[in-house]
Amino acid sequence: MATTAHYRLRLTALLGLMAGAAGSLAFMLHAGRRNNSKLLMFIMAIWVLSPFMVLFAASLVSKYWQPATRKLLAGGMIILSLGSLAVYIVDAMRQPKPQAAFVFVVFPPISWVLIAIACIAIKLRR
């Protein structure tokens, strides 16, 4: 039973992570649609997707972790996905402004800090 519940939670988290990454990328491309620099858009795409890539990589090695830690990872994946989509949706609903990239530059490092805090909290909990 616990294996089935863990599998469902992990699947939900991975699907949410993919949806969050795809949505974040779509909003970033929409915000930068007037930018002619393909290189800049490529770099921005990597930047926006970086928190998602790290959590995906963590999910690949999480099979060796404690069940409680895996649950926290799955929760973090879902929270990051929902949070990023919420931030980018609110940004997309506002009037276009010259600093269209601001939210896409600022949100990934905020995500990194939150991921780091969660990792430290997990480490201290042991």
N, C-alpha and C positions, 0 to 999 in steps of 0.2 A: 504494500500500500504506500509506504513512504517513497519507494522508488518511483511509482506512478505520479505521485504528487510532486516530487522533485523534477521529474521529466516535464510535467505540464508547466511548472513554474519556469524552468529553464527555457522551454520552447516559447512561452509567452514573452519572457524577457528578451530572447534573441529576435523574435518577430518585432517586438516593440523597438528594439535597438535598430533594426534594419529600417523600419518605418520612420523612426526619428532621424536617422542619417539621411535617408532619401528625401524626407521633407525639408530638412535643414539645407541640404544641397540645392533643392528646387527653389527655396526662398532666396538663397544666396545668388543663384543664377538669375532669378527674377530681379533682384535688387541691382545686380551688376549688368543688366542687359544692354545698357548704353556704353559700357566700357569696351573699348576696342582691343585691349591688351589680352591676348589669349594666355600669355605667361602669367600675368597677374591673376587672372581668373583661376588658372590651374593651382597656383600657390594658395589662393584663398580657399579653394575647394579642399586642399589637403589640410589647411588650418582649421576649417570648420568641421571637417570629419575626424580630426585627430582624437578628440575625447571618445568618440564612438569606436575608433580603431583600437584604442587602448583597452576599453572595456570588453571588446570582442576578443582580443588576445587573452585577456584575463579569464574569460569564460572558457577558452580552449584548455587552459592549464588548471582550471578550477576543480577538475575531477579528483585531484589529489588533496583538496582542501576539506576542512571540517564542514559538515552539513550546514551549520549555522552561518559560517562564512560564505558559503555558496548562496544561501538565502539572501544575505546582505548584498552580495554582488548582483543577484537578480533584481532586487529592489532598487539598487543604484542604477542599473541599466534602464529600468522602467522610469524612474524619476528623471534621469538625464534626458530620455527621449521626450517625455511629456513636457518637461521644463523648457527644453530647447525649442520645441514646436510652439509652445505658448509664447515665448519671447519673440520668436521670429514672426508669428502670426500678428502679434500686437504691432510689431515694427512695420509689417506689410500693410496694415490697415491705416497707418498714419499717412499724412501728406508726404509726397516725395521731397527729399531734402538733399542738399549737396553732399552731406556726410553720410551717404547711404550705407557705407561699409562699416560704420561705427559699431553697430551691434554685433556684426559678424567678426570684428576684430576683438571685441571685449569679452563676448560670451565664452569662447573656448578657454581662455586662461582662468576665468571664474570656474568653469567646469573642472579644470585641472586642479585648482586649489581645493575644491570640494572633494574630488577623488582622493587627493593627498590626505586631507583631514580624515576621510573615512578609513583610509589605509592605516593611518597612525592610530585611530581609535580601535581598529581591529587588533592591531599589534599590541596595544596597551591592555586590551581586554584579556589577552591570553595569559 
